[in-house]
């Protein structure tokens, strides 16, 4: 971060007097509904059933995607369910993680590979879809960190699970506004996306569809150039992204990674599994493992006090890879997601058409998600990087200057509809009862970013390092 006057100038230069108007979005958001109650398990015996929590519905209605898409969804559900039933009959119950992996990313019928319902006509709406200001401020965060670390000659912007590409598009617009500042920096964008459908949408958003496919023996599977002239590459795995000084972004990414679920019983910890319901052979149910599983032995800490725990090993692996890259090459990672700091229990839920959806019903047609355990992410960095947060979204955005940005936009708005839309979007992002307290920001940075190296040689020195934008106290008043 830079001094306050310079930050004001940076914010003004990047955002301009008036922003690109984003059409109002529907209020429905997968983060705004209450969690369904978790059913209490029956006494654990050999494969004792755990009753599935009934699907809750939202109070506000939302128009679906149409009869044709509903028919296609039913077809996908039939195909995916049939696949899972055959699998379960052959192998027996599977972990919740394996069930999520199949339902979300199965190459033939997975939710993200075939559908990926982000947006007004989909199953959920995200912060970048609600307001352009969200992405603009994140763009400012990366520029601020770039300045604070000495303006390296090149950096990669790496986004994990970029959705429709809206967030990257808003960030690139900020970079373009600051073209004179970044003129001597080689900037490139690298998107990690497993969904063919979503990568097509991203390409259309970011390059107007002007991309070329890459041979399968190459690390990237698609390349293009953004509307502002920045090269963009697509990858299926974070390990395929080239090494180098990088800023990583994971917005609503970790919540969709497969989780293992565990239940504490009188006989010790047991893993929650998914099996066929013997009373209704074409439906699924939760059961408890009859004994301890390898996952139970590896993921449950001896000091655990909760009676129900969710663990996401893939999140641990990915955060380790990010920490290793930052430790070696420099940069930073910003994680924005809804979650907790090791306090919550059962958060596994599904969303379809902006309503809560039974996680075991019609697999492949709904988004499955679970709160991110930031304490687990912090632990899995293994001290390779410093961590900041989690802090509430409303605190982060306020520290980044969202109030100043809103004032500027309102002053330059000439019609009532635009002003109402700006105020509504601000309320959605900042209201503690909406997204303000439900989303958190979490960062990984090199240790030296937070510790002044001169202190070792000059203990009397009182010149602190620039604070990390967003995580410090309010600087823009």
C-alpha positions as semicolon CSV with decimal commas, in nm:
position;residue;x (nm);y (nm);z (nm)
1;X;0,000;0,000;0,000
2;X;0,104;0,358;-0,056
3;X;0,053;0,670;0,161
4;X;-0,302;0,798;0,200
5;X;-0,288;1,087;-0,054
6;X;-0,128;0,859;-0,311
7;X;-0,387;0,592;-0,241
8;X;-0,665;0,841;-0,303
9;X;-0,504;0,932;-0,636
10;X;-0,457;0,564;-0,720
11;X;-0,821;0,487;-0,645
12;X;-0,945;0,784;-0,844
13;X;-0,721;0,708;-1,142
14;X;-0,816;0,343;-1,148
15;X;-1,190;0,383;-1,109
16;X;-1,264;0,713;-1,279
17;X;-1,557;0,943;-1,202
18;X;-1,819;0,697;-1,323
19;X;-1,809;0,324;-1,367
20;X;-1,952;0,091;-1,624
21;X;-2,313;0,040;-1,529
22;X;-2,400;-0,315;-1,438
23;X;-2,762;-0,418;-1,476
24;X;-2,940;-0,492;-1,149
25;X;-2,920;-0,854;-1,044
26;X;-3,181;-1,060;-0,870
27;X;-3,161;-1,056;-0,493
28;X;-3,128;-1,433;-0,480
29;X;-2,784;-1,552;-0,380
30;X;-2,670;-1,891;-0,268
31;X;-2,503;-1,728;0,033
32;X;-2,815;-1,555;0,162
33;X;-3,031;-1,852;0,260
34;X;-3,028;-2,012;0,606
35;X;-2,859;-2,346;0,641
36;X;-3,090;-2,648;0,655
37;X;-3,087;-2,818;0,996
38;X;-2,865;-3,121;1,024
39;X;-3,051;-3,437;1,110
40;X;-2,931;-3,613;1,423
41;X;-2,786;-3,953;1,331
42;X;-2,943;-4,272;1,455
43;X;-2,749;-4,500;1,685
44;X;-2,455;-4,621;1,480
45;X;-2,466;-4,984;1,384
46;X;-2,343;-5,152;1,066
47;X;-2,414;-4,880;0,808
48;X;-2,667;-4,700;1,024
49;X;-2,870;-4,450;0,820
50;X;-2,835;-4,076;0,866
51;X;-3,166;-3,923;0,757
52;X;-3,123;-3,665;0,484
53;X;-3,216;-3,313;0,589
54;X;-3,524;-3,197;0,398
55;X;-3,460;-2,947;0,124
56;X;-3,547;-2,595;0,236
57;X;-3,697;-2,338;0,005
58;X;-3,633;-1,967;-0,018
59;X;-3,907;-1,719;0,061
60;X;-3,849;-1,515;-0,254
61;X;-3,952;-1,670;-0,585
62;X;-3,722;-1,690;-0,884
63;X;-3,807;-1,780;-1,240
64;X;-3,630;-2,091;-1,362
65;X;-3,433;-2,131;-1,681
66;X;-3,729;-2,261;-1,880
67;X;-3,899;-2,589;-1,963
68;X;-3,626;-2,701;-2,201
69;X;-3,351;-2,660;-1,944
70;X;-3,565;-2,830;-1,680
71;X;-3,605;-3,127;-1,916
72;X;-3,231;-3,133;-1,981
73;X;-3,170;-3,114;-1,607
74;X;-3,398;-3,411;-1,545
75;X;-3,210;-3,605;-1,811
76;X;-2,874;-3,522;-1,652
77;X;-3,010;-3,619;-1,311
78;X;-3,124;-3,953;-1,445
79;X;-2,789;-4,020;-1,612
80;X;-2,581;-3,911;-1,311
81;X;-2,802;-4,093;-1,063
82;X;-2,791;-4,408;-1,273
83;X;-2,411;-4,381;-1,286
84;X;-2,391;-4,340;-0,908
85;X;-2,632;-4,626;-0,837
86;X;-2,424;-4,862;-1,052
87;X;-2,109;-4,743;-0,877
88;X;-2,256;-4,791;-0,529
89;X;-2,388;-5,136;-0,611
90;X;-2,040;-5,234;-0,728
91;X;-1,828;-5,071;-0,457
92;X;-2,058;-5,006;-0,163
93;X;-2,095;-4,666;0,006
94;X;-1,866;-4,381;-0,101
95;X;-1,733;-4,083;0,091
96;X;-1,907;-3,749;0,066
97;X;-1,592;-3,623;-0,108
98;X;-1,624;-3,884;-0,381
99;X;-1,993;-3,808;-0,418
100;X;-1,922;-3,434;-0,455
101;X;-1,645;-3,501;-0,706
102;X;-1,874;-3,708;-0,923
103;X;-2,172;-3,473;-0,897
104;X;-1,972;-3,157;-0,971
105;X;-1,690;-3,255;-1,207
106;X;-1,776;-3,588;-1,370
107;X;-1,658;-3,538;-1,732
108;X;-1,990;-3,651;-1,878
109;X;-2,260;-3,531;-1,640
110;X;-2,096;-3,315;-1,372
111;X;-2,262;-2,989;-1,269
112;X;-1,962;-2,769;-1,347
113;X;-1,855;-2,953;-1,660
114;X;-2,202;-2,937;-1,815
115;X;-2,386;-2,650;-1,649
116;X;-2,208;-2,422;-1,401
117;X;-2,516;-2,212;-1,326
118;X;-2,375;-1,873;-1,229
119;X;-2,584;-1,564;-1,287
120;X;-2,945;-1,455;-1,300
121;X;-3,060;-1,750;-1,512
122;X;-2,850;-2,000;-1,318
123;X;-2,845;-2,132;-0,962
124;X;-2,657;-1,862;-0,772
125;X;-2,522;-1,508;-0,803
126;X;-2,176;-1,398;-0,687
127;X;-2,041;-1,063;-0,565
128;X;-1,881;-0,964;-0,899
129;X;-2,218;-1,020;-1,068
130;X;-2,386;-0,788;-0,818
131;X;-2,153;-0,489;-0,848
132;X;-1,854;-0,392;-1,059
133;X;-1,710;-0,210;-0,755
134;X;-1,626;-0,547;-0,594
135;X;-1,386;-0,646;-0,874
136;X;-1,248;-0,294;-0,907
137;X;-1,141;-0,288;-0,543
138;X;-0,977;-0,628;-0,572
139;X;-0,789;-0,495;-0,876
140;X;-0,672;-0,204;-0,658
141;X;-0,559;-0,456;-0,394
142;X;-0,325;-0,627;-0,640
143;X;-0,184;-0,298;-0,770
144;X;-0,133;-0,184;-0,412
145;X;0,060;-0,501;-0,329
146;X;0,262;-0,469;-0,649
147;X;0,365;-0,117;-0,546
148;X;0,436;-0,221;-0,185
149;X;0,673;-0,497;-0,302
150;X;0,880;-0,270;-0,524
151;X;0,700;-0,282;-0,858
152;X;0,841;-0,607;-1,001
153;X;0,895;-0,603;-1,379
154;X;0,636;-0,875;-1,436
155;X;0,349;-1,045;-1,259
156;X;0,094;-1,312;-1,337
157;X;-0,268;-1,278;-1,228
158;X;-0,383;-1,635;-1,159
159;X;-0,750;-1,695;-1,084
160;X;-0,876;-2,032;-0,965
161;X;-1,229;-2,113;-1,082
162;X;-1,302;-1,782;-1,260
163;X;-1,678;-1,840;-1,301
164;X;-1,808;-1,633;-1,591
165;X;-1,491;-1,421;-1,603
166;X;-1,669;-1,116;-1,461
167;X;-1,424;-1,064;-1,175
168;X;-1,118;-1,088;-1,401
169;X;-1,283;-0,851;-1,648
170;X;-1,336;-0,589;-1,376
171;X;-0,976;-0,629;-1,255
172;X;-0,840;-0,591;-1,608
173;X;-1,040;-0,273;-1,651
174;X;-0,860;-0,132;-1,344
175;X;-0,525;-0,241;-1,489
176;X;-0,616;-0,062;-1,812
177;X;-0,708;0,255;-1,623
178;X;-0,363;0,238;-1,462
179;X;-0,184;0,158;-1,789
180;X;0,067;0,441;-1,740
181;X;0,160;0,305;-1,395
182;X;0,186;-0,053;-1,523
183;X;0,346;0,038;-1,856
184;X;0,684;-0,108;-1,765
185;X;0,534;-0,423;-1,610
186;X;0,470;-0,739;-1,811
187;X;0,122;-0,849;-1,699
188;X;-0,039;-1,179;-1,799
189;X;-0,356;-1,362;-1,691
190;X;-0,375;-1,734;-1,615
191;X;-0,713;-1,897;-1,549
192;X;-0,748;-2,241;-1,388
193;X;-1,080;-2,381;-1,511
194;X;-1,199;-2,742;-1,549
195;X;-1,536;-2,661;-1,705
196;X;-1,545;-2,647;-2,088
197;X;-1,874;-2,462;-2,069
198;X;-1,746;-2,194;-1,833
199;X;-1,417;-2,152;-2,019
200;X;-1,619;-2,068;-2,332
201;X;-1,816;-1,807;-2,137
202;X;-1,494;-1,663;-1,992
203;X;-1,336;-1,642;-2,337
204;X;-1,638;-1,455;-2,469
205;X;-1,633;-1,215;-2,173
206;X;-1,259;-1,146;-2,175
207;X;-1,152;-1,177;-2,539
208;X;-1,485;-1,155;-2,725
209;X;-1,430;-1,519;-2,818
210;X;-1,097;-1,465;-2,995
211;X;-0,906;-1,763;-2,859
212;X;-0,719;-2,060;-2,997
213;X;-0,705;-2,414;-2,868
214;X;-0,367;-2,560;-2,774
215;X;-0,249;-2,921;-2,838
216;X;-0,309;-3,154;-2,546
217;X;0,063;-3,201;-2,483
218;X;0,091;-2,836;-2,377
219;X;0,023;-2,714;-2,024
220;X;-0,237;-2,457;-2,133
221;X;-0,539;-2,580;-2,329
222;X;-0,648;-2,241;-2,463
223;X;-0,495;-1,896;-2,519
224;X;-0,616;-1,555;-2,619
225;X;-0,565;-1,181;-2,572
226;X;-0,791;-0,965;-2,357
227;X;-0,984;-0,669;-2,496
228;X;-0,713;-0,450;-2,341
229;X;-0,424;-0,644;-2,497
230;X;-0,318;-0,867;-2,204
231;X;-0,238;-1,234;-2,286
232;X;-0,468;-1,490;-2,122
233;X;-0,411;-1,865;-2,086
234;X;-0,639;-2,141;-1,956
235;X;-0,526;-2,444;-1,752
236;X;-0,693;-2,742;-1,589
237;X;-0,464;-2,753;-1,285
238;X;-0,272;-2,500;-1,078
239;X;0,043;-2,706;-1,131
240;X;0,027;-2,631;-1,505
241;X;0,056;-2,255;-1,448
242;X;0,416;-2,139;-1,517
243;X;0,624;-2,040;-1,214
244;X;0,698;-1,674;-1,151
245;X;0,596;-1,375;-0,943
246;X;0,219;-1,418;-0,923
247;X;-0,093;-1,277;-0,762
248;X;-0,343;-1,556;-0,697
249;X;-0,717;-1,511;-0,664
250;X;-0,968;-1,765;-0,534
251;X;-1,319;-1,620;-0,513
252;X;-1,582;-1,878;-0,418
253;X;-1,344;-2,152;-0,525
254;X;-1,259;-2,350;-0,211
255;X;-1,624;-2,389;-0,109
256;X;-1,692;-2,621;-0,404
257;X;-1,402;-2,860;-0,339
258;X;-1,498;-3,208;-0,210
259;X;-1,523;-3,250;0,167
260;X;-1,508;-3,548;0,401
261;X;-1,771;-3,545;0,678
262;X;-1,721;-3,704;1,019
263;X;-1,959;-3,773;1,308
264;X;-1,859;-3,835;1,670
265;X;-2,038;-4,137;1,819
266;X;-2,024;-4,338;2,142
267;X;-1,781;-4,572;1,966
268;X;-1,556;-4,293;1,840
269;X;-1,534;-4,097;1,518
270;X;-1,711;-4,238;1,213
271;X;-1,712;-4,108;0,857
272;X;-2,039;-4,005;0,692
273;X;-2,086;-4,193;0,362
274;X;-2,338;-4,193;0,077
275;X;-2,525;-4,516;-0,002
276;X;-2,840;-4,644;-0,176
277;X;-3,156;-4,620;0,029
278;X;-3,277;-4,983;0,063
279;X;-3,637;-4,867;0,109
280;X;-3,629;-4,654;-0,208
281;X;-3,376;-4,817;-0,445
282;X;-3,352;-4,519;-0,680
283;X;-3,267;-4,272;-0,403
284;X;-2,958;-4,201;-0,195
285;X;-2,907;-4,161;0,179
286;X;-2,633;-4,084;0,431
287;X;-2,489;-4,365;0,643
288;X;-2,216;-4,394;0,903
289;X;-1,911;-4,610;0,846
290;X;-1,923;-4,914;1,079
291;X;-1,565;-4,848;1,190
292;X;-1,294;-4,589;1,158
293;X;-1,177;-4,506;0,802
294;X;-0,833;-4,391;0,681
295;X;-0,975;-4,040;0,648
296;X;-1,096;-4,052;1,009
297;X;-0,749;-4,148;1,127
298;X;-0,575;-3,878;0,923
299;X;-0,805;-3,577;0,942
300;X;-0,953;-3,573;1,293
301;X;-0,732;-3,392;1,541
302;X;-0,701;-3,539;1,894
303;X;-0,804;-3,206;2,047
304;X;-1,120;-3,175;1,833
305;X;-1,418;-3,063;2,047
306;X;-1,695;-3,052;1,786
307;X;-1,920;-3,355;1,732
308;X;-1,941;-3,307;1,356
309;X;-1,647;-3,204;1,137
310;X;-1,596;-3,132;0,768
311;X;-1,246;-3,149;0,617
312;X;-1,142;-3,060;0,262
313;X;-0,808;-3,230;0,181
314;X;-0,800;-3,084;-0,172
315;X;-0,817;-2,734;-0,025
316;X;-0,519;-2,824;0,192
317;X;-0,320;-2,947;-0,108
318;X;-0,399;-2,639;-0,317
319;X;-0,319;-2,392;-0,038
320;X;0,013;-2,573;0,014
321;X;0,095;-2,533;-0,354
322;X;0,011;-2,164;-0,341
323;X;0,221;-2,118;-0,027
324;X;0,517;-2,296;-0,188
325;X;0,492;-2,081;-0,500
326;X;0,470;-1,757;-0,304
327;X;0,758;-1,861;-0,081
328;X;0,975;-1,938;-0,385
329;X;0,869;-1,679;-0,645
330;X;0,699;-1,403;-0,446
331;X;0,356;-1,253;-0,490
332;X;0,040;-1,296;-0,282
333;X;-0,286;-1,489;-0,272
334;X;-0,628;-1,348;-0,192
335;X;-0,906;-1,590;-0,093
336;X;-1,264;-1,463;-0,072
337;X;-1,527;-1,712;0,040
338;X;-1,787;-1,781;0,302
339;X;-1,655;-1,985;0,588
340;X;-1,542;-1,998;0,949
341;X;-1,230;-2,024;1,162
342;X;-1,268;-2,383;1,279
343;X;-1,597;-2,336;1,465
344;X;-1,881;-2,461;1,243
345;X;-2,002;-2,819;1,202
346;X;-2,245;-2,924;0,928
347;X;-2,244;-2,672;0,639
348;X;-2,283;-2,906;0,338
349;X;-2,570;-2,786;0,118
350;X;-2,696;-2,761;-0,238
351;X;-2,839;-2,478;-0,448
352;X;-3,055;-2,490;-0,757
353;X;-3,251;-2,205;-0,915
354;X;-3,144;-1,979;-0,627
355;X;-3,304;-2,209;-0,368
356;X;-3,166;-2,457;-0,119
357;X;-3,167;-2,804;-0,271
358;X;-3,137;-3,150;-0,110
359;X;-2,773;-3,247;-0,164
360;X;-2,866;-3,610;-0,244
361;X;-3,146;-3,530;-0,486
362;X;-3,090;-3,509;-0,865
363;X;-2,707;-3,513;-0,844
364;X;-2,540;-3,323;-1,126
365;X;-2,811;-3,057;-1,152
366;X;-2,730;-2,850;-0,841
367;X;-2,433;-2,666;-0,697
368;X;-2,290;-2,844;-0,391
369;X;-2,096;-2,638;-0,143
370;X;-1,958;-2,624;0,211
371;X;-1,815;-2,344;0,425
372;X;-1,438;-2,297;0,405
373;X;-1,245;-2,374;0,725
374;X;-0,986;-2,094;0,725
375;X;-0,812;-2,237;1,033
376;X;-0,741;-2,549;0,827
377;X;-0,605;-2,342;0,538
378;X;-0,381;-2,150;0,777
379;X;-0,250;-2,472;0,927
380;X;-0,184;-2,626;0,584
381;X;0,043;-2,340;0,476
382;X;0,287;-2,503;0,721
383;X;0,445;-2,168;0,798
384;X;0,573;-2,119;0,443
385;X;0,389;-1,788;0,418
386;X;0,238;-1,532;0,647
387;X;-0,142;-1,525;0,661
388;X;-0,390;-1,246;0,724
389;X;-0,756;-1,290;0,811
390;X;-1,014;-1,410;0,780
391;X;-1,190;-1,076;0,811
392;X;-1,548;-0,997;0,713
393;X;-1,615;-0,880;0,360
394;X;-1,767;-0,552;0,480
395;X;-1,448;-0,471;0,674
396;X;-1,222;-0,555;0,381
397;X;-1,423;-0,354;0,129
398;X;-1,455;-0,058;0,367
399;X;-1,078;-0,058;0,419
400;X;-1,037;-0,066;0,040
401;X;-1,245;0,249;0,000
402;X;-1,585;0,123;-0,113
403;X;-1,759;0,416;0,061
404;X;-1,555;0,670;-0,135
405;X;-1,622;0,484;-0,457
406;X;-1,996;0,477;-0,388
407;X;-1,999;0,852;-0,320
408;X;-1,826;0,923;-0,651
409;X;-2,066;0,701;-0,845
410;X;-2,371;0,853;-0,679
411;X;-2,249;1,206;-0,749
412;X;-2,211;1,119;-1,116
413;X;-2,542;0,935;-1,147
414;X;-2,806;1,131;-1,335
415;X;-3,108;0,905;-1,298
416;X;-3,295;0,759;-1,002
417;X;-3,281;0,399;-1,127
418;X;-2,901;0,399;-1,139
419;X;-2,874;0,550;-0,791
420;X;-3,115;0,291;-0,651
421;X;-2,922;0,011;-0,816
422;X;-2,592;0,140;-0,673
423;X;-2,737;0,162;-0,323
424;X;-2,896;-0,182;-0,354
425;X;-2,568;-0,339;-0,470
426;X;-2,378;-0,170;-0,188
427;X;-2,631;-0,303;0,063
428;X;-2,598;-0,657;-0,075
429;X;-2,220;-0,649;-0,042
430;X;-2,195;-0,472;0,294
431;X;-2,506;-0,554;0,497
432;X;-2,405;-0,792;0,782
433;X;-2,730;-0,985;0,733
434;X;-2,661;-1,036;0,362
435;X;-2,308;-1,078;0,225
436;X;-2,121;-0,839;0,454
437;X;-2,060;-1,086;0,738
438;X;-2,109;-1,412;0,550
439;X;-1,808;-1,373;0,326
440;X;-1,451;-1,351;0,447
441;X;-1,118;-1,242;0,301
442;X;-0,798;-1,433;0,372
443;X;-0,450;-1,363;0,234
444;X;-0,116;-1,540;0,194
445;X;0,196;-1,325;0,167
446;X;0,573;-1,378;0,196
447;X;0,696;-1,345;0,553
448;X;0,921;-1,054;0,461
449;X;0,616;-0,858;0,345
450;X;0,507;-0,822;0,708
451;X;0,848;-0,805;0,878
452;X;1,087;-0,516;0,814
453;X;1,425;-0,672;0,719
454;X;1,609;-0,355;0,829
455;X;1,495;-0,410;1,187
456;X;1,752;-0,688;1,226
457;X;2,038;-0,453;1,143
458;X;1,883;-0,124;1,258
459;X;1,666;-0,195;1,564
460;X;1,623;0,178;1,618
461;X;1,457;0,219;1,276
462;X;1,092;0,318;1,307
463;X;0,995;0,315;0,939
464;X;0,728;0,044;0,910
465;X;0,647;-0,147;0,594
466;X;0,338;-0,029;0,407
467;X;0,034;-0,201;0,561
468;X;-0,148;-0,462;0,355
469;X;-0,449;-0,306;0,186
470;X;-0,787;-0,421;0,310
471;X;-0,658;-0,593;0,622
472;X;-0,544;-0,282;0,806
473;X;-0,754;-0,022;0,981
474;X;-0,957;0,217;0,774
475;X;-0,725;0,443;0,574
476;X;-0,971;0,609;0,339
477;X;-1,211;0,837;0,530
